[in-house]
């Protein structure tokens, strides 16, 4: 009976691939490296650091290349110019994201980071545009400066806890903007725990789009013992962690609003507007607000911490660059004060160090965009 079930499921998979291929448009595609007849480039794309292989292929096949993984076509853009030409100048053609069922199983389906283009995406984008305008973002410069000085003091006092300190710093800025929580003055270890859980879950479900579940979404409905379903089972194990990232801050801020002690934040701002607005399907709802706020936390905390770790590594490996940056700072400040964000425009060498940190080991080396049309 078990053998019959496996054969039946394999037949379903084969039919799914055949139907998908029939739907594909016959359009000209960019150059492509050699591939296997059925699997395409599946076994040539590394499960870790695939961007390195993409860069290698680009040297032979050009800045825009086409890859095929079983029934899915992938267009890889290897330069900023190519990405700008297609994703900025012709965004009306490419305004979507691929469907990543593995992250939906984890609980990220309501987050703007993984939403497909549509009403839910537009609602959350409106939430960001309303609250994170240029004028409002500039108001957070004081917060960043204060937290940066706390970071410097913490690193000087506890050199053996560097990674914990960097992680707390990254989390502190994200949760202050998203939820109004001050990690340095309010004793609540839950946010550090949420950051660790988020980082662990996101790095233990393979590369987006590279799991069997992403290639064959139907596998998520198969029995747990079926080959290829491992990542779906793991994603479901992480579901309580991701749900807590969405629900815990929401419950905290809602309670603070009831008690009249909520601090200004993305979440409190939109929750108050939600209470004042009349029911309207075209307006963002509670799920949209919760998903958007969690995007700030999920994306901000990990990227800040990781980028600072890369910066420290670069300064250790290239101490001559550290010395030049320090000299430029000393010449400007003369030991009379600490640097401010406004000093960036008169610190060209330091600015280059910052930009090289982003370029050298980018925290998120890959982006994902769905090509809605190819014509």
Residue frames as qw, qx, qy, qz and C-alpha x, y, z in Angstrom:
[[0.000, 0.885, 0.465, 0.000, 0.00, 0.00, 0.00],
 [0.309, -0.794, 0.099, 0.513, 2.83, 2.40, 0.88],
 [0.404, -0.134, 0.602, 0.676, 4.57, 1.68, -2.46],
 [0.211, 0.627, 0.670, 0.337, 1.34, 2.36, -4.34],
 [0.135, -0.925, -0.259, 0.242, 0.99, 5.72, -2.52],
 [0.375, -0.572, 0.339, 0.646, 4.53, 6.76, -3.48],
 [0.345, 0.172, 0.700, 0.601, 3.94, 5.86, -7.14],
 [0.078, 0.799, 0.583, 0.126, 0.65, 7.78, -7.17],
 [0.230, -0.883, -0.061, 0.405, 2.27, 10.86, -5.68],
 [0.396, -0.331, 0.509, 0.689, 5.11, 10.73, -8.20],
 [0.271, 0.474, 0.703, 0.456, 2.55, 10.61, -11.01],
 [0.067, -0.917, -0.377, 0.108, 0.84, 13.70, -9.55],
 [0.351, -0.694, 0.220, 0.589, 4.20, 15.50, -9.46],
 [0.389, 0.003, 0.653, 0.650, 4.92, 14.60, -13.08],
 [0.148, 0.705, 0.635, 0.280, 1.51, 15.89, -14.17],
 [0.207, -0.898, -0.178, 0.346, 2.03, 19.11, -12.22],
 [0.369, -0.465, 0.417, 0.688, 5.33, 19.74, -14.04],
 [0.310, 0.280, 0.725, 0.547, 3.77, 18.98, -17.42],
 [0.031, 0.843, 0.532, 0.069, 0.84, 21.35, -16.84],
 [0.287, -0.816, 0.011, 0.502, 3.14, 24.09, -15.61],
 [0.379, -0.239, 0.545, 0.709, 5.31, 23.85, -18.70],
 [0.233, 0.541, 0.704, 0.397, 2.26, 24.08, -20.96],
 [0.096, -0.916, -0.357, 0.155, 1.34, 27.37, -19.30],
 [0.444, -0.524, 0.187, 0.702, 4.77, 28.95, -19.85],
 [0.449, 0.847, 0.020, -0.283, 4.98, 31.61, -22.54],
 [0.817, 0.192, 0.233, 0.492, 7.30, 30.97, -25.45],
 [0.054, 0.997, -0.058, -0.012, 9.47, 34.07, -25.07],
 [0.625, 0.534, -0.392, 0.413, 13.14, 34.75, -25.72],
 [0.725, -0.679, -0.061, 0.098, 15.24, 34.14, -22.60],
 [0.037, -0.884, 0.466, 0.024, 18.72, 35.36, -21.59],
 [0.537, 0.437, -0.719, 0.056, 21.80, 33.15, -22.01],
 [0.839, -0.426, 0.149, -0.303, 21.92, 30.05, -19.83],
 [0.137, -0.540, 0.831, 0.002, 24.67, 27.73, -18.56],
 [0.493, 0.064, -0.826, -0.266, 24.45, 24.04, -19.51],
 [0.571, -0.243, 0.440, -0.649, 21.82, 22.13, -17.54],
 [0.219, -0.004, 0.975, -0.021, 20.41, 18.65, -17.01],
 [0.158, -0.254, -0.737, -0.606, 17.41, 17.47, -19.09],
 [0.418, -0.627, -0.627, -0.198, 14.79, 17.31, -16.31],
 [0.526, -0.610, -0.358, 0.473, 16.33, 18.87, -13.20],
 [0.213, 0.941, 0.042, 0.260, 17.71, 21.86, -15.07],
 [0.307, 0.627, -0.458, 0.550, 20.30, 23.68, -12.95],
 [0.734, -0.618, -0.085, -0.269, 19.12, 22.20, -9.67],
 [0.901, -0.302, -0.039, 0.309, 22.32, 20.31, -8.87],
 [0.572, 0.379, -0.028, 0.727, 24.54, 23.18, -10.05],
 [0.184, -0.747, 0.029, -0.638, 23.12, 25.80, -7.67],
 [0.354, 0.097, -0.754, 0.544, 24.78, 25.51, -4.23],
 [0.437, -0.680, -0.585, -0.065, 22.48, 25.35, -1.21],
 [0.439, -0.751, -0.128, 0.476, 24.82, 27.82, 0.57],
 [0.158, -0.650, 0.261, 0.696, 26.13, 31.08, -0.92],
 [0.644, 0.472, 0.562, 0.216, 24.56, 30.56, -4.38],
 [0.191, 0.962, 0.011, -0.197, 25.39, 34.18, -5.20],
 [0.333, -0.622, 0.592, 0.388, 29.04, 33.15, -5.68],
 [0.512, 0.161, 0.781, 0.319, 28.07, 30.70, -8.41],
 [0.353, 0.844, 0.401, -0.050, 25.81, 33.31, -10.02],
 [0.057, -0.903, 0.263, 0.334, 28.74, 35.75, -10.13],
 [0.441, -0.317, 0.744, 0.389, 30.96, 33.09, -11.69],
 [0.491, 0.482, 0.700, 0.190, 28.36, 32.35, -14.39],
 [0.193, 0.931, 0.179, -0.251, 27.96, 36.07, -15.09],
 [0.234, -0.670, 0.498, 0.498, 31.59, 36.30, -16.21],
 [0.304, -0.018, 0.849, 0.432, 30.81, 33.83, -19.00],
 [0.141, 0.525, 0.802, 0.248, 27.14, 34.41, -19.83],
 [0.016, 0.521, 0.206, 0.828, 26.61, 38.10, -19.04],
 [0.115, -0.171, 0.461, -0.863, 24.95, 40.27, -16.42],
 [0.708, 0.040, 0.210, -0.673, 21.50, 38.77, -17.01],
 [0.167, 0.211, -0.947, -0.173, 21.29, 34.96, -17.13],
 [0.777, -0.132, -0.137, -0.600, 18.49, 32.41, -17.21],
 [0.030, -0.233, 0.949, -0.212, 18.37, 29.34, -14.97],
 [0.729, -0.168, -0.357, -0.560, 15.81, 26.57, -14.79],
 [0.156, -0.225, 0.872, -0.406, 15.07, 24.47, -11.73],
 [0.265, 0.302, 0.913, -0.068, 12.74, 21.64, -12.79],
 [0.180, 0.684, 0.653, 0.272, 9.55, 23.58, -13.68],
 [0.161, -0.923, -0.194, 0.291, 10.64, 27.06, -12.57],
 [0.572, 0.570, 0.032, 0.589, 12.50, 29.68, -14.59],
 [0.472, -0.748, -0.125, 0.450, 14.85, 32.01, -12.75],
 [0.454, 0.767, -0.001, 0.454, 16.32, 35.23, -14.13],
 [0.661, -0.507, -0.141, 0.534, 19.50, 36.29, -12.30],
 [0.232, 0.927, -0.001, 0.295, 20.55, 39.95, -12.40],
 [0.821, -0.179, -0.185, 0.509, 24.22, 40.23, -11.51],
 [0.346, 0.139, -0.070, 0.925, 24.75, 44.01, -11.58],
 [0.036, 0.521, 0.458, -0.720, 23.12, 47.03, -10.02],
 [0.200, 0.296, -0.350, -0.866, 22.58, 48.48, -13.50],
 [0.288, -0.131, -0.859, -0.402, 20.63, 45.44, -14.69],
 [0.170, -0.463, -0.794, 0.356, 18.55, 45.40, -11.51],
 [0.060, 0.474, 0.184, -0.859, 17.81, 49.11, -11.84],
 [0.223, 0.150, -0.564, -0.781, 16.83, 48.82, -15.51],
 [0.375, -0.226, -0.845, -0.308, 14.37, 46.00, -14.89],
 [0.365, -0.480, -0.746, 0.284, 13.15, 46.39, -11.32],
 [0.098, -0.520, -0.258, 0.808, 13.07, 50.20, -11.09],
 [0.152, 0.290, -0.350, -0.878, 12.57, 51.57, -14.60],
 [0.519, -0.050, -0.637, -0.568, 10.18, 48.77, -15.59],
 [0.156, -0.077, 0.818, -0.548, 8.71, 47.94, -12.22],
 [0.682, 0.157, 0.098, -0.707, 5.19, 47.70, -13.71],
 [0.747, 0.269, -0.560, -0.238, 6.33, 44.44, -15.32],
 [0.601, 0.126, -0.724, 0.316, 8.10, 42.99, -12.30],
 [0.309, -0.460, 0.329, -0.764, 6.07, 44.16, -9.31],
 [0.904, -0.259, -0.142, -0.309, 5.79, 40.86, -7.54],
 [0.229, -0.568, 0.774, -0.158, 7.63, 38.30, -5.43],
 [0.488, 0.083, -0.846, -0.196, 7.91, 34.55, -5.90],
 [0.793, -0.431, -0.068, -0.425, 5.72, 32.31, -3.81],
 [0.249, 0.404, -0.810, 0.345, 7.78, 30.80, -0.97],
 [0.759, -0.399, -0.373, -0.353, 5.55, 28.18, 0.69],
 [0.678, -0.066, -0.562, 0.469, 8.33, 27.28, 3.14],
 [0.115, 0.110, -0.337, 0.928, 8.13, 30.73, 4.76],
 [0.548, -0.316, -0.219, -0.743, 4.35, 30.67, 4.72],
 [0.797, -0.256, -0.546, 0.002, 4.47, 27.42, 6.68],
 [0.470, 0.006, -0.483, 0.739, 6.78, 29.16, 9.16],
 [0.161, -0.747, -0.546, 0.343, 4.18, 31.86, 9.74],
 [0.219, -0.375, 0.142, 0.890, 5.60, 34.74, 7.65],
 [0.241, 0.465, 0.734, 0.432, 2.66, 34.73, 5.23],
 [0.040, -0.908, -0.417, 0.028, 1.23, 38.00, 6.62],
 [0.413, -0.638, 0.135, 0.636, 4.54, 39.88, 6.48],
 [0.436, 0.841, -0.064, -0.312, 5.16, 42.36, 3.66],
 [0.196, -0.603, 0.716, 0.293, 8.58, 40.76, 3.09],
 [0.232, -0.032, 0.945, 0.227, 6.95, 37.66, 1.60],
 [0.484, 0.556, 0.484, -0.472, 3.63, 39.02, 0.31],
 [0.425, 0.317, 0.629, 0.569, 2.78, 38.68, -3.36],
 [0.037, 0.027, -0.118, -0.992, 1.76, 41.85, -5.16],
 [0.249, -0.519, -0.753, -0.320, -1.90, 42.58, -4.49],
 [0.343, -0.788, -0.204, -0.468, -4.27, 44.26, -2.03],
 [0.771, -0.591, -0.128, 0.202, -2.52, 43.01, 1.12],
 [0.667, 0.020, 0.053, 0.743, 0.87, 44.16, -0.19],
 [0.118, 0.595, 0.200, 0.769, -0.49, 47.58, -1.16],
 [0.524, -0.788, -0.227, -0.232, -2.10, 48.03, 2.26],
 [0.772, -0.477, -0.045, 0.418, 1.13, 47.30, 4.10],
 [0.521, 0.247, 0.142, 0.805, 3.14, 49.49, 1.77],
 [0.130, -0.767, -0.231, -0.584, 0.72, 52.31, 2.57],
 [0.686, -0.705, -0.161, 0.085, 1.38, 51.77, 6.29],
 [0.715, -0.183, 0.066, 0.671, 5.12, 52.17, 5.74],
 [0.294, 0.483, 0.250, 0.786, 4.69, 55.23, 3.54],
 [0.336, -0.828, -0.266, -0.361, 2.48, 56.93, 6.13],
 [0.680, -0.725, -0.011, 0.109, 4.77, 56.40, 9.09],
 [0.707, -0.330, 0.281, 0.558, 8.28, 56.16, 7.64],
 [0.426, 0.876, 0.124, 0.187, 8.33, 59.25, 5.47],
 [0.581, 0.418, -0.249, 0.653, 11.62, 61.16, 5.11],
 [0.189, -0.669, 0.203, -0.689, 10.64, 63.69, 7.79],
 [0.825, -0.478, 0.073, -0.294, 9.66, 61.01, 10.31],
 [0.927, 0.080, -0.184, 0.318, 12.73, 58.89, 9.64],
 [0.353, 0.573, -0.285, 0.682, 14.99, 61.87, 10.33],
 [0.509, -0.670, 0.149, -0.520, 13.41, 62.19, 13.78],
 [0.961, -0.277, -0.015, 0.023, 14.97, 58.84, 14.70],
 [0.580, 0.576, -0.367, 0.444, 18.52, 60.11, 14.21],
 [0.271, -0.655, 0.447, -0.545, 18.69, 61.11, 17.87],
 [0.919, -0.235, 0.209, -0.239, 17.63, 57.60, 18.90],
 [0.905, 0.327, -0.154, 0.225, 20.33, 56.04, 16.71],
 [0.263, 0.681, -0.423, 0.537, 22.98, 58.36, 18.15],
 [0.554, -0.551, 0.398, -0.480, 21.96, 57.57, 21.74],
 [0.982, -0.066, 0.146, -0.100, 21.94, 53.81, 21.12],
 [0.739, 0.522, -0.276, 0.324, 25.30, 53.99, 19.32],
 [0.002, -0.675, 0.504, -0.540, 26.89, 55.64, 22.38],
 [0.794, -0.350, 0.350, -0.353, 25.38, 53.01, 24.62],
 [0.962, 0.254, -0.075, 0.068, 26.87, 50.41, 22.29],
 [0.451, 0.649, -0.431, 0.436, 30.35, 51.96, 22.55],
 [0.368, -0.585, 0.506, -0.516, 30.17, 51.97, 26.36],
 [0.931, -0.130, 0.224, -0.257, 28.94, 48.39, 26.48],
 [0.868, 0.406, -0.213, 0.192, 31.71, 47.17, 24.17],
 [0.201, 0.675, -0.500, 0.504, 34.35, 48.96, 26.29],
 [0.528, -0.471, 0.488, -0.511, 33.03, 47.42, 29.50],
 [0.813, -0.047, 0.552, -0.177, 32.30, 43.85, 28.34],
 [0.260, 0.593, -0.613, -0.452, 34.67, 42.91, 25.54],
 [0.134, -0.122, 0.982, 0.048, 34.02, 39.19, 25.97],
 [0.375, 0.488, 0.741, -0.268, 30.30, 39.57, 25.16],
 [0.005, 0.305, -0.357, -0.883, 30.71, 41.37, 21.84],
 [0.142, -0.197, -0.807, -0.538, 28.17, 39.38, 19.80],
 [0.178, -0.605, -0.748, 0.206, 25.49, 39.61, 22.49],
 [0.107, -0.589, -0.163, 0.784, 26.04, 43.35, 22.76],
 [0.051, 0.169, -0.528, -0.831, 25.85, 43.87, 18.99],
 [0.159, -0.375, -0.865, -0.293, 22.71, 41.79, 18.74],
 [0.159, -0.659, -0.596, 0.430, 21.05, 43.75, 21.56],
 [0.057, -0.451, 0.103, 0.885, 22.00, 47.04, 19.90],
 [0.117, -0.040, -0.700, -0.703, 20.47, 45.99, 16.56],
 [0.219, -0.504, -0.834, -0.047, 17.34, 44.75, 18.28],
 [0.165, -0.540, -0.432, 0.703, 17.04, 47.90, 20.42],
 [0.094, 0.273, -0.254, -0.923, 16.69, 50.21, 17.41],
 [0.253, -0.168, -0.795, -0.526, 14.24, 47.92, 15.58],
 [0.282, -0.522, -0.794, 0.133, 11.94, 47.38, 18.57],
 [0.099, -0.464, -0.278, 0.835, 12.02, 51.06, 19.53],
 [0.202, 0.174, -0.391, -0.881, 10.85, 52.13, 16.07],
 [0.364, -0.182, -0.815, -0.413, 8.42, 49.24, 15.57],
 [0.527, -0.506, -0.683, -0.027, 6.98, 48.84, 19.08],
 [0.208, -0.821, 0.078, -0.526, 8.19, 51.78, 21.20],
 [0.875, -0.464, -0.100, 0.098, 10.07, 49.47, 23.58],
 [0.106, 0.842, -0.479, 0.227, 13.34, 50.68, 25.16],
 [0.910, -0.023, -0.400, 0.105, 15.46, 47.60, 25.78],
 [0.450, 0.323, -0.481, 0.680, 18.04, 49.48, 27.84],
 [0.203, -0.290, 0.394, -0.848, 15.63, 50.94, 30.40],
 [0.804, -0.121, 0.077, -0.577, 12.81, 48.37, 30.41],
 [0.227, -0.359, 0.904, -0.054, 13.79, 44.96, 31.73],
 [0.841, 0.273, 0.253, -0.392, 12.16, 42.56, 29.27],
 [0.309, -0.415, 0.779, 0.355, 14.40, 39.79, 27.84],
 [0.688, 0.410, 0.582, -0.141, 11.63, 38.59, 25.53],
 [0.494, 0.833, -0.085, -0.236, 12.77, 40.77, 22.64],
 [0.040, -0.636, 0.755, 0.154, 16.29, 39.34, 22.69],
 [0.529, 0.018, 0.845, -0.079, 14.72, 35.90, 22.71],
 [0.638, 0.655, 0.321, -0.248, 12.52, 36.81, 19.74],
 [0.282, 0.822, -0.428, -0.249, 15.60, 38.01, 17.83],
 [0.235, -0.407, 0.880, 0.074, 17.50, 34.78, 18.49],
 [0.603, 0.275, 0.731, -0.163, 14.50, 32.65, 17.50],
 [0.553, 0.774, 0.068, -0.301, 13.96, 34.64, 14.32],
 [0.142, 0.738, -0.625, -0.212, 17.62, 34.33, 13.30],
 [0.380, -0.208, 0.901, -0.017, 17.68, 30.61, 14.01],
 [0.638, 0.450, 0.582, -0.226, 14.49, 29.90, 12.11],
 [0.486, 0.818, -0.086, -0.295, 15.48, 31.96, 9.06],
 [0.146, 0.686, -0.699, -0.136, 18.88, 30.27, 8.77],
 [0.317, -0.169, 0.929, -0.093, 17.68, 26.69, 9.31],
 [0.670, 0.466, 0.501, -0.288, 15.12, 26.40, 6.52],
 [0.639, 0.176, 0.503, 0.555, 17.62, 26.54, 3.62],
 [0.100, -0.184, 0.242, 0.947, 17.91, 29.25, 0.96],
 [0.501, 0.476, 0.337, -0.639, 14.60, 30.82, -0.18],
 [0.681, 0.544, -0.196, -0.449, 13.32, 29.01, -3.24],
 [0.290, 0.517, -0.803, -0.065, 15.84, 26.19, -2.94],
 [0.420, -0.117, 0.830, -0.348, 13.88, 23.62, -0.93],
 [0.023, 0.187, 0.921, 0.342, 11.82, 20.82, -2.51],
 [0.082, 0.648, 0.663, -0.365, 8.74, 22.50, -1.00],
 [0.108, 0.670, -0.074, -0.731, 9.44, 25.71, -2.94],
 [0.071, 0.255, -0.754, -0.601, 9.96, 23.79, -6.18],
 [0.362, -0.280, -0.818, -0.348, 6.94, 21.51, -5.67],
 [0.306, -0.296, 0.323, -0.845, 4.51, 23.33, -3.33],
 [0.809, -0.180, -0.328, -0.453, 2.18, 20.33, -3.41],
 [0.603, 0.118, -0.716, 0.333, 4.73, 18.46, -1.24],
 [0.128, -0.289, 0.488, -0.814, 3.61, 20.46, 1.81],
 [0.754, -0.126, 0.069, -0.641, 0.43, 18.37, 1.85],
 [0.752, 0.187, -0.630, -0.046, 2.25, 15.01, 1.65],
 [0.842, -0.510, -0.171, 0.033, 2.84, 12.71, 4.66],
 [0.284, -0.889, 0.358, 0.035, 5.85, 13.58, 6.84],
 [0.744, -0.274, 0.559, 0.242, 7.71, 10.42, 5.79],
 [0.722, 0.633, 0.246, 0.133, 7.60, 11.28, 2.07],
 [0.649, -0.056, 0.141, 0.746, 10.96, 12.24, 0.49],
 [0.215, 0.408, 0.214, 0.861, 11.46, 16.01, 0.30],
 [0.389, -0.760, -0.382, -0.354, 8.97, 16.92, 3.04],
 [0.640, -0.246, -0.407, 0.603, 11.68, 17.39, 5.69],
 [0.186, 0.116, -0.071, 0.973, 11.82, 21.18, 5.29],
 [0.432, -0.492, -0.360, -0.664, 8.02, 21.49, 5.57],
 [0.727, -0.477, -0.480, 0.116, 8.15, 19.62, 8.87],
 [0.517, -0.137, -0.261, 0.804, 10.95, 21.86, 10.10],
 [0.047, -0.338, -0.155, -0.927, 9.09, 25.01, 9.05],
 [0.584, -0.561, -0.426, -0.402, 6.04, 23.91, 11.02],
 [0.692, -0.352, -0.433, 0.459, 8.25, 23.42, 14.08],
 [0.313, -0.001, -0.103, 0.944, 9.28, 27.08, 13.83],
 [0.157, -0.617, -0.519, -0.571, 5.68, 28.30, 13.51],
 [0.487, -0.759, -0.405, 0.153, 5.20, 29.04, 17.26],
 [0.505, -0.324, 0.003, 0.800, 8.39, 31.16, 17.25],
 [0.135, 0.217, 0.386, 0.887, 7.25, 33.29, 14.32],
 [0.304, -0.693, -0.569, -0.321, 3.72, 33.63, 15.70],
 [0.516, -0.651, -0.314, 0.459, 5.19, 35.00, 18.92],
 [0.349, -0.083, 0.176, 0.917, 7.13, 37.62, 16.93],
 [0.119, -0.441, -0.487, -0.745, 3.79, 38.80, 15.53],
 [0.499, -0.637, -0.532, -0.247, 1.63, 38.42, 18.64],
 [0.588, -0.425, -0.404, 0.557, 3.78, 39.32, 21.66],
 [0.207, -0.056, -0.013, 0.977, 4.60, 42.95, 20.71],
 [0.269, -0.422, -0.486, -0.716, 1.01, 43.48, 19.55],
 [0.577, -0.591, -0.564, 0.014, -0.39, 42.37, 22.91],
 [0.498, -0.314, -0.275, 0.760, 2.13, 44.57, 24.75],
 [0.067, 0.075, 0.164, 0.981, 1.32, 47.72, 22.79],
 [0.386, -0.504, -0.570, -0.521, -2.43, 47.13, 22.92],
 [0.577, -0.570, -0.511, 0.283, -2.22, 46.89, 26.72],
 [0.376, -0.218, -0.105, 0.894, -0.09, 50.05, 26.89],
 [0.100, -0.305, -0.375, -0.870, -2.64, 51.93, 24.78],
 [0.505, -0.596, -0.588, -0.209, -5.43, 50.86, 27.14],
 [0.591, -0.568, -0.331, 0.468, -3.41, 52.12, 30.11],
 [0.131, 0.987, 0.070, 0.062, -2.41, 55.34, 28.36],
 [0.467, -0.737, 0.397, 0.285, 1.34, 54.71, 28.56],
 [0.829, 0.328, 0.332, 0.308, 2.19, 53.63, 25.00],
 [0.282, -0.591, 0.288, 0.699, 5.25, 55.33, 23.51],
 [0.541, 0.674, -0.158, -0.477, 5.28, 56.65, 19.95],
 [0.400, -0.245, 0.836, 0.286, 5.99, 53.79, 17.54],
 [0.265, 0.090, -0.701, -0.655, 4.95, 52.35, 14.20],
 [0.251, -0.303, -0.919, -0.036, 2.62, 49.88, 15.92],
 [0.052, -0.519, -0.583, 0.623, 0.98, 52.31, 18.38],
 [0.147, 0.332, -0.205, -0.909, 0.48, 54.91, 15.63],
 [0.361, 0.005, -0.709, -0.606, -1.38, 52.52, 13.36],
 [0.224, -0.355, -0.888, 0.189, -3.33, 50.81, 16.14],
 [0.051, 0.472, 0.380, -0.794, -4.69, 54.18, 17.22],
 [0.299, 0.273, -0.382, -0.831, -5.66, 55.03, 13.65],
 [0.276, -0.121, -0.918, -0.257, -7.28, 51.62, 13.34],
 [0.085, -0.443, -0.763, 0.463, -9.48, 52.33, 16.36],
 [0.137, 0.498, 0.134, -0.846, -10.55, 55.69, 14.94],
 [0.228, 0.204, -0.618, -0.724, -11.27, 54.53, 11.38],
 [0.783, 0.141, 0.217, -0.566, -14.53, 53.06, 10.22],
 [0.690, -0.029, 0.711, 0.134, -14.60, 49.49, 8.94],
 [0.539, 0.732, -0.178, -0.377, -13.50, 49.54, 5.32],
 [0.945, 0.056, 0.269, 0.179, -12.11, 46.62, 3.31],
 [0.596, 0.712, -0.064, 0.366, -9.89, 48.98, 1.32],
 [0.160, -0.844, 0.388, -0.333, -8.09, 50.18, 4.46],
 [0.408, 0.303, -0.815, 0.278, -5.39, 48.21, 6.30],
 [0.765, -0.508, -0.218, -0.331, -6.70, 46.00, 9.11],
 [0.623, -0.683, 0.368, -0.097, -5.21, 44.51, 12.26],
 [0.921, 0.018, 0.296, 0.254, -3.50, 41.66, 10.39],
 [0.560, 0.709, 0.016, 0.428, -1.90, 44.17, 7.99],
 [0.189, -0.888, 0.276, -0.316, -0.63, 46.32, 10.87],
 [0.802, -0.463, 0.377, 0.005, 0.74, 43.30, 12.71],
 [0.883, 0.262, 0.230, 0.315, 2.45, 41.95, 9.59],
 [0.377, 0.821, -0.082, 0.420, 4.04, 45.28, 8.71],
 [0.390, -0.826, 0.334, -0.233, 5.35, 45.88, 12.25],
 [0.886, -0.267, 0.360, 0.119, 6.88, 42.41, 12.39],
 [0.753, 0.556, 0.062, 0.346, 8.68, 43.13, 9.10],
 [0.039, 0.891, -0.286, 0.349, 10.53, 46.04, 10.72],
 [0.642, -0.598, 0.457, -0.147, 11.59, 43.86, 13.63],
 [0.939, 0.052, 0.320, 0.113, 12.43, 40.73, 11.62],
 [0.689, 0.608, 0.037, 0.394, 14.49, 42.55, 9.00],
 [0.022, 0.910, -0.204, 0.361, 16.03, 45.33, 11.10],
 [0.662, -0.668, 0.329, -0.084, 17.42, 43.55, 14.13],
 [0.906, -0.039, 0.321, 0.273, 19.40, 40.85, 12.29],
 [0.621, 0.651, 0.093, 0.427, 20.78, 43.09, 9.55],
 [0.116, -0.924, 0.230, -0.283, 22.12, 45.75, 11.94],
 [0.739, -0.538, 0.404, 0.019, 23.86, 43.17, 14.12],
 [0.882, 0.183, 0.313, 0.302, 25.33, 41.27, 11.15],
 [0.443, 0.814, -0.003, 0.375, 26.60, 44.43, 9.43],
 [0.299, -0.870, 0.338, -0.197, 28.39, 45.57, 12.61],
 [0.854, -0.291, 0.409, 0.135, 30.00, 42.14, 12.92],
 [0.760, 0.491, 0.199, 0.377, 31.26, 42.44, 9.34],
 [0.116, 0.932, -0.140, 0.315, 32.62, 45.93, 10.10],
 [0.575, -0.709, 0.406, -0.045, 34.57, 44.71, 13.13],
 [0.889, 0.032, 0.374, 0.261, 36.01, 41.82, 11.10],
 [0.568, 0.728, 0.089, 0.373, 37.10, 44.24, 8.35],
 [0.118, -0.924, 0.260, -0.252, 38.83, 46.54, 10.85],
 [0.760, -0.480, 0.433, 0.070, 40.68, 43.62, 12.46],
 [0.837, 0.229, 0.369, 0.333, 41.86, 42.32, 9.08],
 [0.455, 0.603, 0.147, 0.639, 42.74, 45.77, 7.68],
 [0.463, -0.674, -0.315, 0.482, 44.13, 47.74, 10.60],
 [0.321, -0.060, 0.205, 0.923, 45.73, 50.31, 8.27],
 [0.145, -0.524, -0.521, -0.658, 42.19, 51.30, 7.19],
 [0.500, -0.708, -0.482, 0.124, 41.10, 51.51, 10.81],
 [0.490, -0.390, -0.091, 0.775, 44.03, 53.84, 11.54],
 [0.134, 0.188, 0.355, 0.906, 43.16, 56.15, 8.61],
 [0.323, -0.647, -0.560, -0.404, 39.50, 56.30, 9.66],
 [0.554, -0.643, -0.376, 0.373, 40.49, 57.07, 13.25],
 [0.401, -0.160, 0.076, 0.899, 42.84, 59.81, 12.08],
 [0.049, -0.422, -0.457, -0.781, 40.07, 61.44, 10.03],
 [0.474, -0.709, -0.509, -0.118, 37.75, 61.35, 13.05],
 [0.574, -0.493, -0.226, 0.614, 40.42, 62.80, 15.36],
 [0.285, 0.065, 0.210, 0.933, 41.19, 65.65, 12.96],
 [0.220, -0.551, -0.470, -0.653, 37.51, 66.62, 12.81],
 [0.594, -0.679, -0.410, -0.134, 36.52, 66.18, 16.44],
 [0.223, 0.615, -0.440, 0.614, 39.80, 67.15, 18.15],
 [0.391, -0.106, -0.810, 0.424, 38.78, 65.08, 21.15],
 [0.174, -0.077, 0.275, -0.942, 36.08, 67.57, 22.07],
 [0.701, 0.111, 0.241, -0.663, 33.00, 65.52, 21.24],
 [0.539, 0.052, 0.835, 0.099, 31.68, 62.29, 19.78],
 [0.015, 0.021, -0.624, -0.781, 30.70, 62.01, 16.09],
 [0.504, 0.389, 0.438, -0.635, 27.14, 62.69, 14.94],
 [0.631, 0.426, 0.629, 0.159, 25.22, 61.47, 11.87],
 [0.296, 0.942, 0.097, -0.128, 25.54, 64.98, 10.44],
 [0.287, -0.730, 0.514, 0.346, 29.33, 64.55, 10.27],
 [0.794, 0.161, 0.556, 0.188, 29.12, 61.92, 7.51],
 [0.545, 0.814, 0.162, 0.115, 29.33, 64.48, 4.72],
 [0.092, 0.901, -0.403, 0.130, 32.73, 65.76, 5.99],
 [0.560, -0.448, 0.697, -0.002, 34.18, 62.30, 6.71],
 [0.689, 0.483, -0.359, -0.404, 34.82, 60.93, 3.20],
 [0.288, 0.366, -0.883, 0.062, 37.19, 58.14, 4.25],
 [0.314, 0.018, 0.799, -0.512, 34.89, 56.93, 7.03],
 [0.688, 0.377, 0.128, -0.608, 31.98, 57.03, 4.59],
 [0.579, 0.458, -0.626, -0.253, 33.97, 54.86, 2.16],
 [0.016, 0.213, -0.933, 0.291, 34.67, 52.37, 4.96],
 [0.531, 0.198, 0.553, -0.611, 30.95, 52.18, 5.69],
 [0.712, 0.472, -0.152, -0.497, 30.06, 51.66, 2.04],
 [0.404, 0.438, -0.801, -0.065, 32.79, 49.03, 1.61],
 [0.278, -0.094, 0.850, -0.437, 31.41, 47.16, 4.62],
 [0.698, 0.349, 0.294, -0.552, 28.06, 46.90, 2.82],
 [0.656, 0.568, -0.386, -0.313, 29.72, 45.77, -0.41],
 [0.093, 0.519, -0.847, 0.073, 32.37, 43.39, 0.95],
 [0.112, -0.120, -0.981, 0.108, 30.21, 40.88, 2.80],
 [0.425, -0.246, -0.153, -0.858, 26.57, 41.92, 2.30],
 [0.388, -0.066, 0.749, -0.534, 24.21, 40.62, 4.96],
 [0.687, 0.427, 0.522, -0.269, 21.54, 39.84, 2.37],
 [0.209, -0.374, 0.609, 0.668, 23.42, 39.12, -0.88],
 [0.039, 0.239, 0.841, 0.484, 20.33, 37.95, -2.76],
 [0.413, 0.197, 0.234, -0.858, 16.98, 39.54, -3.49],
 [0.244, 0.261, 0.922, 0.146, 13.87, 37.86, -4.86],
 [0.361, 0.395, 0.017, -0.845, 11.47, 39.35, -7.40],
 [0.584, 0.332, 0.740, 0.003, 8.80, 37.67, -9.48],
 [0.011, 0.185, -0.495, -0.849, 8.86, 38.42, -13.20],
 [0.533, 0.409, 0.508, -0.539, 5.17, 38.92, -13.93],
 [0.734, 0.658, 0.076, -0.150, 5.70, 39.27, -17.70],
 [0.534, -0.378, 0.518, 0.551, 8.58, 38.41, -19.95],
 [0.548, 0.606, 0.479, 0.320, 8.11, 40.35, -23.14]]
